[in-house]
Amino acid sequence: MMETGAVALRIAGRKAGKACIVVEKIDSSFVMVDDGLTRKRCNISHIELTSKKADKYDSTKATAQSLRSLGFDVPEKRKQKPEQQVLQTKGQAPAKKEKPKSSSKKK
């Protein structure tokens, strides 16, 4: 039976082998899991429960801290490129490069 707070390992998909925490049970075949970066719906048959249980999992940040304290590796969130950060703070879109105009005409 899936309990909230249970630590599980993903066994299928792109994140196979990564640890996650069961946050809530959606229905008989799906649960909401949090891996310290994102919360996603996951099929119960795609995860394997461990004997460990997390105390705090109310936010993604708390989930990451709980997984680290239990000995699991949780990568840091990827940061945006500096150029994109500057543009977002100014509220501007990135400038497009213009093609040089050719002076000769085709006949």
Chimera marker file (.cmm) of the C-alpha trace (Angstrom):
<marker_set name="trace">
<marker id="1" x="0.000" y="0.000" z="0.000" r="1" g="1" b="0" radius="0.5"/>
<marker id="2" x="1.312" y="3.444" z="-0.947" r="1" g="1" b="0" radius="0.5"/>
<marker id="3" x="1.582" y="5.807" z="2.020" r="1" g="1" b="0" radius="0.5"/>
<marker id="4" x="2.323" y="9.496" z="1.778" r="1" g="1" b="0" radius="0.5"/>
<marker id="5" x="5.884" y="10.247" z="2.820" r="1" g="1" b="0" radius="0.5"/>
<marker id="6" x="7.187" y="6.893" z="1.613" r="1" g="1" b="0" radius="0.5"/>
<marker id="7" x="10.513" y="7.042" z="-0.231" r="1" g="1" b="0" radius="0.5"/>
<marker id="8" x="10.523" y="5.210" z="-3.550" r="1" g="1" b="0" radius="0.5"/>
<marker id="9" x="12.874" y="4.570" z="-6.452" r="1" g="1" b="0" radius="0.5"/>
<marker id="10" x="11.730" y="5.109" z="-10.010" r="1" g="1" b="0" radius="0.5"/>
<marker id="11" x="12.256" y="1.991" z="-12.106" r="1" g="1" b="0" radius="0.5"/>
<marker id="12" x="10.988" y="3.161" z="-15.497" r="1" g="1" b="0" radius="0.5"/>
<marker id="13" x="11.418" y="6.142" z="-17.757" r="1" g="1" b="0" radius="0.5"/>
<marker id="14" x="13.930" y="8.945" z="-18.007" r="1" g="1" b="0" radius="0.5"/>
<marker id="15" x="14.364" y="9.207" z="-14.240" r="1" g="1" b="0" radius="0.5"/>
<marker id="16" x="14.875" y="5.483" z="-13.630" r="1" g="1" b="0" radius="0.5"/>
<marker id="17" x="17.057" y="4.882" z="-10.580" r="1" g="1" b="0" radius="0.5"/>
<marker id="18" x="16.258" y="8.264" z="-8.994" r="1" g="1" b="0" radius="0.5"/>
<marker id="19" x="14.728" y="8.606" z="-5.539" r="1" g="1" b="0" radius="0.5"/>
<marker id="20" x="11.390" y="10.310" z="-4.950" r="1" g="1" b="0" radius="0.5"/>
<marker id="21" x="8.812" y="10.764" z="-2.199" r="1" g="1" b="0" radius="0.5"/>
<marker id="22" x="5.137" y="9.827" z="-2.516" r="1" g="1" b="0" radius="0.5"/>
<marker id="23" x="3.247" y="13.063" z="-1.816" r="1" g="1" b="0" radius="0.5"/>
<marker id="24" x="-0.358" y="11.959" z="-2.366" r="1" g="1" b="0" radius="0.5"/>
<marker id="25" x="-2.399" y="9.094" z="-3.758" r="1" g="1" b="0" radius="0.5"/>
<marker id="26" x="-4.445" y="10.141" z="-6.801" r="1" g="1" b="0" radius="0.5"/>
<marker id="27" x="-6.334" y="6.919" z="-7.519" r="1" g="1" b="0" radius="0.5"/>
<marker id="28" x="-5.789" y="3.150" z="-7.501" r="1" g="1" b="0" radius="0.5"/>
<marker id="29" x="-2.973" y="3.234" z="-10.073" r="1" g="1" b="0" radius="0.5"/>
<marker id="30" x="-1.408" y="6.721" z="-9.822" r="1" g="1" b="0" radius="0.5"/>
<marker id="31" x="0.412" y="8.707" z="-7.141" r="1" g="1" b="0" radius="0.5"/>
<marker id="32" x="1.939" y="12.187" z="-7.050" r="1" g="1" b="0" radius="0.5"/>
<marker id="33" x="5.703" y="11.998" z="-6.478" r="1" g="1" b="0" radius="0.5"/>
<marker id="34" x="8.294" y="14.685" z="-5.788" r="1" g="1" b="0" radius="0.5"/>
<marker id="35" x="11.976" y="14.140" z="-6.563" r="1" g="1" b="0" radius="0.5"/>
<marker id="36" x="13.287" y="17.417" z="-5.163" r="1" g="1" b="0" radius="0.5"/>
<marker id="37" x="13.037" y="19.167" z="-8.546" r="1" g="1" b="0" radius="0.5"/>
<marker id="38" x="9.486" y="18.578" z="-9.789" r="1" g="1" b="0" radius="0.5"/>
<marker id="39" x="6.179" y="17.067" z="-8.729" r="1" g="1" b="0" radius="0.5"/>
<marker id="40" x="4.668" y="14.688" z="-11.242" r="1" g="1" b="0" radius="0.5"/>
<marker id="41" x="1.997" y="12.045" z="-11.508" r="1" g="1" b="0" radius="0.5"/>
<marker id="42" x="3.520" y="8.578" z="-11.651" r="1" g="1" b="0" radius="0.5"/>
<marker id="43" x="2.123" y="5.108" z="-12.254" r="1" g="1" b="0" radius="0.5"/>
<marker id="44" x="2.458" y="2.865" z="-9.205" r="1" g="1" b="0" radius="0.5"/>
<marker id="45" x="3.957" y="0.105" z="-11.346" r="1" g="1" b="0" radius="0.5"/>
<marker id="46" x="6.818" y="2.472" z="-12.322" r="1" g="1" b="0" radius="0.5"/>
<marker id="47" x="8.117" y="2.961" z="-8.768" r="1" g="1" b="0" radius="0.5"/>
<marker id="48" x="9.485" y="0.627" z="-6.108" r="1" g="1" b="0" radius="0.5"/>
<marker id="49" x="9.041" y="1.458" z="-2.417" r="1" g="1" b="0" radius="0.5"/>
<marker id="50" x="11.954" y="1.472" z="0.013" r="1" g="1" b="0" radius="0.5"/>
<marker id="51" x="11.750" y="0.934" z="3.761" r="1" g="1" b="0" radius="0.5"/>
<marker id="52" x="12.525" y="4.619" z="4.449" r="1" g="1" b="0" radius="0.5"/>
<marker id="53" x="9.968" y="7.328" z="5.206" r="1" g="1" b="0" radius="0.5"/>
<marker id="54" x="10.398" y="11.112" z="4.897" r="1" g="1" b="0" radius="0.5"/>
<marker id="55" x="9.242" y="13.575" z="7.543" r="1" g="1" b="0" radius="0.5"/>
<marker id="56" x="8.889" y="16.750" z="5.478" r="1" g="1" b="0" radius="0.5"/>
<marker id="57" x="7.548" y="16.766" z="1.938" r="1" g="1" b="0" radius="0.5"/>
<marker id="58" x="5.146" y="19.721" z="1.841" r="1" g="1" b="0" radius="0.5"/>
<marker id="59" x="7.273" y="21.667" z="-0.684" r="1" g="1" b="0" radius="0.5"/>
<marker id="60" x="9.781" y="20.675" z="-3.339" r="1" g="1" b="0" radius="0.5"/>
<marker id="61" x="12.573" y="22.363" z="-1.390" r="1" g="1" b="0" radius="0.5"/>
<marker id="62" x="11.664" y="20.433" z="1.780" r="1" g="1" b="0" radius="0.5"/>
<marker id="63" x="11.529" y="17.216" z="-0.247" r="1" g="1" b="0" radius="0.5"/>
<marker id="64" x="15.048" y="17.802" z="-1.571" r="1" g="1" b="0" radius="0.5"/>
<marker id="65" x="16.351" y="18.373" z="1.967" r="1" g="1" b="0" radius="0.5"/>
<marker id="66" x="14.594" y="15.234" z="3.239" r="1" g="1" b="0" radius="0.5"/>
<marker id="67" x="16.033" y="13.083" z="0.449" r="1" g="1" b="0" radius="0.5"/>
<marker id="68" x="19.543" y="14.442" z="1.087" r="1" g="1" b="0" radius="0.5"/>
<marker id="69" x="19.237" y="13.742" z="4.831" r="1" g="1" b="0" radius="0.5"/>
<marker id="70" x="18.200" y="10.152" z="4.041" r="1" g="1" b="0" radius="0.5"/>
<marker id="71" x="21.353" y="9.696" z="1.930" r="1" g="1" b="0" radius="0.5"/>
<marker id="72" x="19.966" y="10.068" z="-1.587" r="1" g="1" b="0" radius="0.5"/>
<marker id="73" x="21.601" y="12.216" z="-4.261" r="1" g="1" b="0" radius="0.5"/>
<marker id="74" x="19.427" y="15.140" z="-5.389" r="1" g="1" b="0" radius="0.5"/>
<marker id="75" x="20.849" y="17.422" z="-8.094" r="1" g="1" b="0" radius="0.5"/>
<marker id="76" x="20.566" y="21.192" z="-7.781" r="1" g="1" b="0" radius="0.5"/>
<marker id="77" x="17.993" y="22.991" z="-9.900" r="1" g="1" b="0" radius="0.5"/>
<marker id="78" x="19.474" y="24.195" z="-13.171" r="1" g="1" b="0" radius="0.5"/>
<marker id="79" x="19.962" y="27.924" z="-13.355" r="1" g="1" b="0" radius="0.5"/>
<marker id="80" x="19.117" y="30.059" z="-16.347" r="1" g="1" b="0" radius="0.5"/>
<marker id="81" x="21.798" y="31.513" z="-18.569" r="1" g="1" b="0" radius="0.5"/>
<marker id="82" x="22.886" y="34.998" z="-17.477" r="1" g="1" b="0" radius="0.5"/>
<marker id="83" x="21.658" y="36.644" z="-20.706" r="1" g="1" b="0" radius="0.5"/>
<marker id="84" x="18.151" y="35.254" z="-20.211" r="1" g="1" b="0" radius="0.5"/>
<marker id="85" x="18.102" y="36.377" z="-16.582" r="1" g="1" b="0" radius="0.5"/>
<marker id="86" x="18.993" y="39.956" z="-17.530" r="1" g="1" b="0" radius="0.5"/>
<marker id="87" x="16.367" y="40.068" z="-20.273" r="1" g="1" b="0" radius="0.5"/>
<marker id="88" x="13.653" y="38.729" z="-17.983" r="1" g="1" b="0" radius="0.5"/>
<marker id="89" x="14.351" y="41.363" z="-15.340" r="1" g="1" b="0" radius="0.5"/>
<marker id="90" x="14.150" y="44.146" z="-17.923" r="1" g="1" b="0" radius="0.5"/>
<marker id="91" x="11.030" y="42.673" z="-19.529" r="1" g="1" b="0" radius="0.5"/>
<marker id="92" x="12.510" y="42.576" z="-23.014" r="1" g="1" b="0" radius="0.5"/>
<marker id="93" x="12.555" y="39.823" z="-25.589" r="1" g="1" b="0" radius="0.5"/>
<marker id="94" x="15.930" y="38.666" z="-26.970" r="1" g="1" b="0" radius="0.5"/>
<marker id="95" x="17.050" y="40.655" z="-30.003" r="1" g="1" b="0" radius="0.5"/>
<marker id="96" x="17.018" y="38.849" z="-33.340" r="1" g="1" b="0" radius="0.5"/>
<marker id="97" x="20.026" y="39.002" z="-35.623" r="1" g="1" b="0" radius="0.5"/>
<marker id="98" x="19.314" y="40.748" z="-38.888" r="1" g="1" b="0" radius="0.5"/>
<marker id="99" x="20.576" y="39.400" z="-42.193" r="1" g="1" b="0" radius="0.5"/>
<marker id="100" x="22.638" y="41.799" z="-44.282" r="1" g="1" b="0" radius="0.5"/>
<marker id="101" x="20.841" y="43.041" z="-47.369" r="1" g="1" b="0" radius="0.5"/>
<marker id="102" x="22.413" y="42.167" z="-50.682" r="1" g="1" b="0" radius="0.5"/>
<marker id="103" x="22.924" y="45.085" z="-53.043" r="1" g="1" b="0" radius="0.5"/>
<marker id="104" x="22.835" y="43.097" z="-56.282" r="1" g="1" b="0" radius="0.5"/>
<marker id="105" x="19.517" y="42.260" z="-57.894" r="1" g="1" b="0" radius="0.5"/>
<marker id="106" x="18.811" y="38.877" z="-59.440" r="1" g="1" b="0" radius="0.5"/>
<marker id="107" x="17.585" y="38.826" z="-63.045" r="1" g="1" b="0" radius="0.5"/>
<link id1="1" id2="2" r="1" g="1" b="0" radius="0.2"/>
<link id1="2" id2="3" r="1" g="1" b="0" radius="0.2"/>
<link id1="3" id2="4" r="1" g="1" b="0" radius="0.2"/>
<link id1="4" id2="5" r="1" g="1" b="0" radius="0.2"/>
<link id1="5" id2="6" r="1" g="1" b="0" radius="0.2"/>
<link id1="6" id2="7" r="1" g="1" b="0" radius="0.2"/>
<link id1="7" id2="8" r="1" g="1" b="0" radius="0.2"/>
<link id1="8" id2="9" r="1" g="1" b="0" radius="0.2"/>
<link id1="9" id2="10" r="1" g="1" b="0" radius="0.2"/>
<link id1="10" id2="11" r="1" g="1" b="0" radius="0.2"/>
<link id1="11" id2="12" r="1" g="1" b="0" radius="0.2"/>
<link id1="12" id2="13" r="1" g="1" b="0" radius="0.2"/>
<link id1="13" id2="14" r="1" g="1" b="0" radius="0.2"/>
<link id1="14" id2="15" r="1" g="1" b="0" radius="0.2"/>
<link id1="15" id2="16" r="1" g="1" b="0" radius="0.2"/>
<link id1="16" id2="17" r="1" g="1" b="0" radius="0.2"/>
<link id1="17" id2="18" r="1" g="1" b="0" radius="0.2"/>
<link id1="18" id2="19" r="1" g="1" b="0" radius="0.2"/>
<link id1="19" id2="20" r="1" g="1" b="0" radius="0.2"/>
<link id1="20" id2="21" r="1" g="1" b="0" radius="0.2"/>
<link id1="21" id2="22" r="1" g="1" b="0" radius="0.2"/>
<link id1="22" id2="23" r="1" g="1" b="0" radius="0.2"/>
<link id1="23" id2="24" r="1" g="1" b="0" radius="0.2"/>
<link id1="24" id2="25" r="1" g="1" b="0" radius="0.2"/>
<link id1="25" id2="26" r="1" g="1" b="0" radius="0.2"/>
<link id1="26" id2="27" r="1" g="1" b="0" radius="0.2"/>
<link id1="27" id2="28" r="1" g="1" b="0" radius="0.2"/>
<link id1="28" id2="29" r="1" g="1" b="0" radius="0.2"/>
<link id1="29" id2="30" r="1" g="1" b="0" radius="0.2"/>
<link id1="30" id2="31" r="1" g="1" b="0" radius="0.2"/>
<link id1="31" id2="32" r="1" g="1" b="0" radius="0.2"/>
<link id1="32" id2="33" r="1" g="1" b="0" radius="0.2"/>
<link id1="33" id2="34" r="1" g="1" b="0" radius="0.2"/>
<link id1="34" id2="35" r="1" g="1" b="0" radius="0.2"/>
<link id1="35" id2="36" r="1" g="1" b="0" radius="0.2"/>
<link id1="36" id2="37" r="1" g="1" b="0" radius="0.2"/>
<link id1="37" id2="38" r="1" g="1" b="0" radius="0.2"/>
<link id1="38" id2="39" r="1" g="1" b="0" radius="0.2"/>
<link id1="39" id2="40" r="1" g="1" b="0" radius="0.2"/>
<link id1="40" id2="41" r="1" g="1" b="0" radius="0.2"/>
<link id1="41" id2="42" r="1" g="1" b="0" radius="0.2"/>
<link id1="42" id2="43" r="1" g="1" b="0" radius="0.2"/>
<link id1="43" id2="44" r="1" g="1" b="0" radius="0.2"/>
<link id1="44" id2="45" r="1" g="1" b="0" radius="0.2"/>
<link id1="45" id2="46" r="1" g="1" b="0" radius="0.2"/>
<link id1="46" id2="47" r="1" g="1" b="0" radius="0.2"/>
<link id1="47" id2="48" r="1" g="1" b="0" radius="0.2"/>
<link id1="48" id2="49" r="1" g="1" b="0" radius="0.2"/>
<link id1="49" id2="50" r="1" g="1" b="0" radius="0.2"/>
<link id1="50" id2="51" r="1" g="1" b="0" radius="0.2"/>
<link id1="51" id2="52" r="1" g="1" b="0" radius="0.2"/>
<link id1="52" id2="53" r="1" g="1" b="0" radius="0.2"/>
<link id1="53" id2="54" r="1" g="1" b="0" radius="0.2"/>
<link id1="54" id2="55" r="1" g="1" b="0" radius="0.2"/>
<link id1="55" id2="56" r="1" g="1" b="0" radius="0.2"/>
<link id1="56" id2="57" r="1" g="1" b="0" radius="0.2"/>
<link id1="57" id2="58" r="1" g="1" b="0" radius="0.2"/>
<link id1="58" id2="59" r="1" g="1" b="0" radius="0.2"/>
<link id1="59" id2="60" r="1" g="1" b="0" radius="0.2"/>
<link id1="60" id2="61" r="1" g="1" b="0" radius="0.2"/>
<link id1="61" id2="62" r="1" g="1" b="0" radius="0.2"/>
<link id1="62" id2="63" r="1" g="1" b="0" radius="0.2"/>
<link id1="63" id2="64" r="1" g="1" b="0" radius="0.2"/>
<link id1="64" id2="65" r="1" g="1" b="0" radius="0.2"/>
<link id1="65" id2="66" r="1" g="1" b="0" radius="0.2"/>
<link id1="66" id2="67" r="1" g="1" b="0" radius="0.2"/>
<link id1="67" id2="68" r="1" g="1" b="0" radius="0.2"/>
<link id1="68" id2="69" r="1" g="1" b="0" radius="0.2"/>
<link id1="69" id2="70" r="1" g="1" b="0" radius="0.2"/>
<link id1="70" id2="71" r="1" g="1" b="0" radius="0.2"/>
<link id1="71" id2="72" r="1" g="1" b="0" radius="0.2"/>
<link id1="72" id2="73" r="1" g="1" b="0" radius="0.2"/>
<link id1="73" id2="74" r="1" g="1" b="0" radius="0.2"/>
<link id1="74" id2="75" r="1" g="1" b="0" radius="0.2"/>
<link id1="75" id2="76" r="1" g="1" b="0" radius="0.2"/>
<link id1="76" id2="77" r="1" g="1" b="0" radius="0.2"/>
<link id1="77" id2="78" r="1" g="1" b="0" radius="0.2"/>
<link id1="78" id2="79" r="1" g="1" b="0" radius="0.2"/>
<link id1="79" id2="80" r="1" g="1" b="0" radius="0.2"/>
<link id1="80" id2="81" r="1" g="1" b="0" radius="0.2"/>
<link id1="81" id2="82" r="1" g="1" b="0" radius="0.2"/>
<link id1="82" id2="83" r="1" g="1" b="0" radius="0.2"/>
<link id1="83" id2="84" r="1" g="1" b="0" radius="0.2"/>
<link id1="84" id2="85" r="1" g="1" b="0" radius="0.2"/>
<link id1="85" id2="86" r="1" g="1" b="0" radius="0.2"/>
<link id1="86" id2="87" r="1" g="1" b="0" radius="0.2"/>
<link id1="87" id2="88" r="1" g="1" b="0" radius="0.2"/>
<link id1="88" id2="89" r="1" g="1" b="0" radius="0.2"/>
<link id1="89" id2="90" r="1" g="1" b="0" radius="0.2"/>
<link id1="90" id2="91" r="1" g="1" b="0" radius="0.2"/>
<link id1="91" id2="92" r="1" g="1" b="0" radius="0.2"/>
<link id1="92" id2="93" r="1" g="1" b="0" radius="0.2"/>
<link id1="93" id2="94" r="1" g="1" b="0" radius="0.2"/>
<link id1="94" id2="95" r="1" g="1" b="0" radius="0.2"/>
<link id1="95" id2="96" r="1" g="1" b="0" radius="0.2"/>
<link id1="96" id2="97" r="1" g="1" b="0" radius="0.2"/>
<link id1="97" id2="98" r="1" g="1" b="0" radius="0.2"/>
<link id1="98" id2="99" r="1" g="1" b="0" radius="0.2"/>
<link id1="99" id2="100" r="1" g="1" b="0" radius="0.2"/>
<link id1="100" id2="101" r="1" g="1" b="0" radius="0.2"/>
<link id1="101" id2="102" r="1" g="1" b="0" radius="0.2"/>
<link id1="102" id2="103" r="1" g="1" b="0" radius="0.2"/>
<link id1="103" id2="104" r="1" g="1" b="0" radius="0.2"/>
<link id1="104" id2="105" r="1" g="1" b="0" radius="0.2"/>
<link id1="105" id2="106" r="1" g="1" b="0" radius="0.2"/>
<link id1="106" id2="107" r="1" g="1" b="0" radius="0.2"/>
</marker_set>
